């Protein structure tokens, strides 16, 4: 099969969204008649590369070669005509049209799609149902059926299996194998390592928007992929001075639990329990969509859990509104600054916002005290601004500091950080780690979800790993190397993963 | 039996026929109209062809305005210039039809309708090309067209041949079905039905429902939006001509109230302001309801200005009732991760 011709090749594809670089240099070479895996950590640029290939977005630079000829796709329709069809991670059927209307919209005749609907065992699905009313896994399969109907030479499956139950996943793989035997190609994006190992011929690994290697899965396996995903960082774990892993555990001044979560169920969360003590930073690691968003939603009072208990400082709590969670001392720093800040208002107002409840004097805000507290928070975080300027004009890092400053000024028991360093510069990141450590030292508790694995050893005392809606591993910072975390996050449970923290 | 199959069976627990379920709001609007009509006949037992006739002539401009607004909103846009475009069509026709024969007036009507479609299409082109939000583009355009209307006819005046004015008022078959109603149904059906049955209509709804998904399905978004605005402009021009038929003269300021009235009618008629959901029947029926209510209040001998109050309360109540459906569907908002 080494002789088989290259069907599609991309060279140096890059794509930026504003200041954010989604893809630096995407190189991919897919042979005819192979199933090719595209792998990489969250935000490595897999989905962006796929969107470029399917004409969903236009790349900033780079070339796409199909059968050795340069091509450029202006829209998904033109990519489909060239023989590239994709099933997207997020369903791309128009919700308010019926399935049949969606097919007509794509100019796909019913006789063309019928065999594929049968192949995927979807005969019982009513095609006159609105797409909105059809369960998501079935929609994904229908999306696949209509992609197959155009008989694409390259079928792209972007994390399709992430939302599918096992029996439906098998149907998708059956089709993929059939595609290979017919001499066509499949690109599969999946986080599930065993799946990739079992199905794919080769894997291209992306890291930080750059292709870092191609692995032949027949001769080598998971370990090589993992080490490529980690990059040089694995060889020499750069742990800056003062990193927790090298330090003696903090003297147990006050080890009372600040937050206990027991058997929490909500959305993708199946059954999650953990304890967060005062004076510690607990890291949370998970791949995209393992239930971390649901966990933070529940803890910050954004929606009510389906079951389980949230106990704050020994008292069981029920949150109906973020106001309740803030009242109980659980405060959130989301990844998306826009969710937390009022971009048109001043830094001072943004920081003071949650305080107005406590700083009122007969309905009037006591500006003097407010100013003093805001000043203290700004100084502590070294926010680079005059406090009157609008938040919109600050850099991303400084905006994130404002979110943090808000809670420093207001006071809290547990700080919930959802990937707070996403897309901010390294210096600000280090300042944030410093602040988190200081907060822990002064007796607060911090829950830090991060998509950047080295952060666990830089900022946390302990880490838990979430996989498939449950906690699959609990590690002391010292043991939570990237390699261990990546394995655990992919559901490859390592022996002796259960290590009690700070013992 | 696979797990997925079981889940699908569970989904089919609704017993109401799908046709009724999908058009529940339109049917509800019709039921409301019947209720208001019954009320009208009860308070005014001698309700007859003359009243039907005046209701149709009175509701015709609003019905066209509602259809114009609906064709834009269904595709996910909003058009605040509907009223102003109606005014331009109205004064153009009134100024140039005056002292001319019936044939000339028909040619002028055709030109006005073409001009309306182009003016509407311009909204779409500007919104698409400049990426300025639709609401801003059409708000600005409403001032432009409002000014143009005043330039064409500074004060109410002009006119049209009697034969033209009587298009809407006569009745071919029975006095209970005035020609105005036939005209409305005929024009809307002639334009809308072919579009609705073609891929263009599907694309229009798709763009209104989910732009990204529509793009991925191979829909070219820009042209579809232009189409929806052009339809809006066409129906707005129809509304302007209907206004001329009902009042007999051209008035540069007459159109202004129709923008917000049209939005009220489409909301009452079940067109989702978020786009992609609704029909044209609902807004037309709603336009008749909104015309009937002030008339009823006059019959009751109360101040017709209460009409505004009643209308406002009605819209809030109807939209609240309609809001129950998605609530029962139990879709919850989520924190973006």
Interface residues (C-beta under 8 A of the other chain):
Chain A: X54 X56 X75 X76 X77 X80 X88 X91 X92 X93 X94 X95 X96 X97 X101 X102 X104 X105 X106 X107 X121 X124 X125 X126 X128 X130 X133 X134 X135 X137 X138 X165 X167 X168 X267 X292 X293 X296 X297 X300 X302 X303 X334 X335 X336 X339 X418
Chain B: X2 X3 X4 X5 X7 X8 X11 X12 X18 X22 X199 X202 X203 X205 X206 X208 X209 X210 X212 X213 X214 X215 X216 X217 X218 X219 X220 X276 X277 X332 X334 X335 X336 X337
